[in-house]
Amino acid sequence: MAFHTNQIIYPIISASPYLAPAPPVSQLQGICFYEKIDNLQGVRNTYIAGEILSFSNIARVMENAVSVAERMQKNRLV
């Protein structure tokens, strides 16, 4: 499932197709990409981490990813 504006398609990642639908495209037109992402937070169990979207600080994103992986491994979730 995805929504699109101006020929750009944005995927909507969801755990279940039976949850609340994503906002209609008409509600998303005219706002910037990050506002669209914020509007999708929690819709259909979709949560997007800001660190993933901010590629201006790749070192911090990588550090955070390693930290999460280490915590998951410590808790034996991986």
CORQUIJO-V858810 format. One record per residue. N is the residue number from 1. RES is the residue in three letters. PHI is phi in whole degrees, 0 to 359 (NA if undefined). Layout:
N_RES_PHI ; N_RES_PHI
//
This chain:
1_MET_NA ; 2_ALA_205 ; 3_PHE_239 ; 4_HIS_223 ; 5_THR_219 ; 6_ASN_50 ; 7_GLN_72 ; 8_ILE_257 ; 9_ILE_252 ; 10_TYR_248 ; 11_PRO_289 ; 12_ILE_246 ; 13_ILE_269 ; 14_SER_216 ; 15_ALA_283 ; 16_SER_211 ; 17_PRO_283 ; 18_TYR_264 ; 19_LEU_274 ; 20_ALA_305 ; 21_PRO_288 ; 22_ALA_291 ; 23_PRO_300 ; 24_PRO_297 ; 25_VAL_304 ; 26_SER_300 ; 27_GLN_280 ; 28_LEU_260 ; 29_GLN_288 ; 30_GLY_88 ; 31_ILE_242 ; 32_CYS_286 ; 33_PHE_305 ; 34_TYR_292 ; 35_GLU_293 ; 36_LYS_298 ; 37_ILE_298 ; 38_ASP_301 ; 39_ASN_293 ; 40_LEU_272 ; 41_GLN_303 ; 42_GLY_86 ; 43_VAL_284 ; 44_ARG_54 ; 45_ASN_59 ; 46_THR_261 ; 47_TYR_229 ; 48_ILE_236 ; 49_ALA_286 ; 50_GLY_299 ; 51_GLU_296 ; 52_ILE_291 ; 53_LEU_282 ; 54_SER_264 ; 55_PHE_272 ; 56_SER_286 ; 57_ASN_230 ; 58_ILE_300 ; 59_ALA_300 ; 60_ARG_292 ; 61_VAL_298 ; 62_MET_294 ; 63_GLU_299 ; 64_ASN_295 ; 65_ALA_297 ; 66_VAL_297 ; 67_SER_300 ; 68_VAL_297 ; 69_ALA_298 ; 70_GLU_295 ; 71_ARG_295 ; 72_MET_294 ; 73_GLN_294 ; 74_LYS_298 ; 75_ASN_273 ; 76_ARG_58 ; 77_LEU_268 ; 78_VAL_258
//
